[in-house]
Amino acid sequence: MTLAVTVLGCDGTYAAPGGACSGYLVEGGGASVWLDAGPGTLANLQRHLDIDTLDAVVLTHPHPDHWVDVLPYHNVVRYLRPRTGVAVFSPPEVRRLAAEVNGKLEPAFDWTEVHGGSSVDVGGLTLTFSRTDHPPETLAVRVDVSGAASFGYSADTGPGWSLSELGPGLDLAFCEASLAPENERKVQHLTAAQAGTSARAAGVRHLVITHLQPGVDADRSRADAGAAFGLPVDVASVGQRYEVSG
């Protein structure tokens, strides 16, 4: 059984020229999930998927670089390509903000509020959530496909949370590495070295660092993460696709 993750956007805080903020397409077990919907990711999603077939949206927290493209997507399924009952999962504050802007979310969306410790199934995918070290309520996500392959996504976090909290045996992990080394611990985000340390402690098999803020040196971040992780590390870029199989 194969689990595939495609990068739709990976810039932190705001998108660099030609980039997009946080968003990933996760596919496996006969299901497709849009994981985080930062600005620019709806356009990129359509390069990889007929959006009429999307099964679910997961939004990890209410900072705008992680969710606001769900608003135009809601308009799509409400008015232009009508659907009902599209599954959406998020902490409560994201739902509140979406309703404040777009009004009534149902019946186009079937929105479920989740918290750390929640678990949901989307087709053959099982998603479990862990509260990270980041205000406001922010949820990391573990995705398993039929017990055969696993993917972990840190969302945004400071060093008070670790990928280990998503459980053992992560075949692939995307971990935020927002900060240049000189900004370590100034805000609740990670440097690349901290991301590598977290992944090594969790026994991750393949690490991809993501959510680098524009201007952060990607080559230095890759080297710092690899030195801490003990294995080669990738830096996320738009359009990259990763597959893991059990």
C-alpha positions in Angstrom: 0.0 0.0 0.0 1.4 3.4 -1.1 1.1 6.7 0.7 2.0 9.8 -1.4 2.6 13.4 -0.4 2.8 16.2 -2.9 4.1 19.7 -1.8 1.6 22.4 -2.8 3.3 25.1 -0.8 6.0 25.3 1.8 6.9 28.9 2.6 6.5 30.1 6.1 4.7 33.2 7.2 4.3 34.5 3.6 5.0 33.3 0.1 8.2 34.2 -1.7 8.0 35.2 -5.4 6.5 32.2 -7.2 5.9 30.3 -4.0 3.0 29.4 -1.9 2.4 29.0 1.8 1.8 25.7 3.7 -0.2 23.0 1.9 0.2 19.3 1.0 -1.8 16.7 -0.9 -1.8 13.4 0.8 -3.1 10.4 -1.1 -3.5 6.7 -0.2 -6.0 4.1 0.7 -8.3 5.4 -2.1 -8.5 8.8 -0.5 -7.1 12.3 -1.1 -6.6 14.9 1.7 -5.6 18.5 1.4 -3.5 19.1 4.5 -3.3 22.8 5.2 -4.6 25.3 2.7 -2.2 28.3 2.8 -2.4 31.0 0.2 -1.5 29.7 -3.3 -2.2 26.1 -2.5 -5.6 25.9 -4.1 -4.2 26.8 -7.5 -1.4 24.2 -7.1 -3.8 21.5 -5.9 -5.5 21.7 -9.2 -2.3 20.7 -11.0 -2.4 17.3 -9.3 -6.0 16.5 -8.6 -9.5 17.0 -10.0 -10.9 19.0 -7.1 -14.3 17.5 -7.6 -12.7 14.3 -6.3 -11.1 15.7 -3.1 -12.2 13.7 -0.1 -11.2 15.9 2.9 -9.5 19.1 4.1 -7.4 19.2 7.2 -6.4 22.6 8.7 -3.9 22.6 11.5 -4.4 26.0 13.0 -5.8 29.5 12.4 -2.7 31.4 11.3 -3.5 32.6 7.8 -0.5 31.0 6.1 -2.1 27.6 6.8 -5.8 27.9 6.0 -7.2 30.9 4.1 -7.4 29.1 0.7 -10.2 27.0 2.1 -12.4 30.2 1.8 -12.3 30.3 -2.1 -12.6 26.5 -2.1 -15.8 26.8 -0.1 -17.1 29.2 -2.7 -16.2 26.7 -5.4 -18.2 23.8 -3.9 -21.0 26.1 -2.7 -21.6 28.0 -6.0 -19.6 26.9 -9.0 -19.1 23.2 -8.8 -21.7 22.3 -6.2 -21.0 19.5 -3.7 -22.3 18.7 -0.2 -20.7 17.1 2.7 -17.0 17.7 1.9 -15.2 16.7 5.1 -13.2 19.4 6.9 -11.2 18.8 10.1 -9.7 21.6 12.2 -9.4 23.1 15.7 -12.5 25.2 16.6 -10.9 28.6 16.0 -10.4 27.9 12.3 -14.0 27.0 11.9 -15.1 30.2 13.7 -13.0 32.4 11.4 -14.1 30.6 8.3 -17.8 31.1 9.2 -17.1 34.7 10.1 -15.8 35.4 6.6 -17.9 33.1 4.4 -21.1 32.7 6.5 -22.9 29.3 6.6 -20.4 26.6 5.8 -22.9 23.7 5.6 -24.1 21.8 3.6 -21.1 22.3 1.3 -18.8 21.4 4.1 -19.2 18.8 6.8 -16.9 20.4 9.4 -15.6 18.4 12.4 -13.6 20.1 15.2 -10.6 18.0 16.3 -8.1 18.4 19.1 -4.9 16.7 20.3 -5.7 13.0 20.8 -8.5 13.0 18.1 -8.4 10.3 15.4 -10.4 10.2 12.2 -10.6 8.0 9.2 -10.8 9.2 5.6 -11.2 6.3 3.3 -8.3 4.0 4.0 -6.3 6.7 5.8 -6.2 7.1 9.5 -5.3 10.6 10.8 -4.3 11.2 14.4 -3.6 14.6 15.9 -1.2 16.0 18.5 -1.2 19.4 20.1 2.1 21.2 19.3 4.1 23.9 21.1 2.6 26.8 19.1 -0.1 29.3 19.8 -3.0 29.2 19.1 -4.2 25.6 19.3 -2.1 23.9 16.6 -2.3 20.2 15.6 0.4 18.0 14.2 -0.9 15.1 12.1 0.1 11.5 11.7 -1.3 9.7 8.6 -1.3 5.9 8.3 -2.5 3.9 5.4 -3.8 0.5 6.3 -1.0 -0.1 8.8 1.5 -0.2 5.9 3.0 3.2 5.6 3.0 6.4 7.7 3.6 10.1 7.4 4.1 12.7 10.0 3.6 16.5 9.7 4.7 18.8 12.5 2.5 21.8 11.4 4.0 24.7 13.3 5.7 24.1 16.6 8.4 25.3 19.0 10.9 23.0 20.7 8.5 22.0 23.5 7.0 19.4 21.2 8.7 16.6 19.3 7.8 14.3 16.3 8.1 11.5 18.8 4.6 12.5 20.0 3.2 11.2 16.7 4.3 7.7 17.6 7.0 5.4 16.3 7.7 4.1 12.8 7.3 7.3 10.7 8.4 6.4 7.2 8.3 10.1 6.1 8.1 13.3 8.1 7.7 16.9 7.1 9.0 19.1 9.9 8.9 22.9 10.1 12.3 24.6 10.0 11.2 28.2 9.9 14.1 29.9 11.6 17.7 30.9 10.8 20.0 29.6 13.5 20.5 33.1 15.0 16.7 33.2 15.7 16.5 30.0 17.7 14.1 30.2 20.6 13.1 33.8 19.8 9.7 32.6 18.7 7.8 29.3 18.9 9.2 27.8 15.7 12.2 25.5 14.9 15.5 25.9 13.3 16.6 23.2 10.8 19.0 21.7 13.5 16.1 21.5 15.9 14.0 19.8 13.3 16.7 17.3 12.6 17.2 16.5 16.3 13.4 16.0 16.7 13.3 13.6 13.7 16.3 11.6 14.9 14.8 11.1 18.4 11.6 9.9 16.7 13.3 7.4 14.5 12.0 9.0 11.3 13.2 7.2 8.2 13.1 10.1 5.7 13.0 13.8 6.8 11.9 16.7 4.7 12.2 20.2 6.3 9.6 22.7 5.3 8.0 26.1 6.2 11.3 28.0 5.8 10.7 31.7 6.0 11.7 33.6 2.9 15.3 34.7 3.2 16.4 31.7 5.3 19.3 29.9 3.5 17.9 26.6 2.2 21.4 25.0 1.7 22.5 25.9 5.2 19.2 24.6 6.6 19.6 21.3 4.7 23.2 20.9 6.1 22.2 21.8 9.6 19.2 19.4 9.6 21.3 16.6 8.1 24.0 17.0 10.7 21.5 16.8 13.5 19.4 14.0 11.9 22.4 11.9 10.9 21.1 11.2 7.3 20.6 13.3 4.2 17.6 15.6 4.4 15.4 17.2 1.7 14.1 20.8 1.7 10.5 20.9 0.5 9.8 22.6 -2.8 6.5 23.2 -4.7 5.6 20.2 -6.8 7.8 17.6 -5.1 6.1 14.3 -4.6 7.2 11.6 -2.1 5.9 8.0 -2.0 6.4 5.5 0.8 5.2 1.9 0.7 4.7 -0.7 3.3 
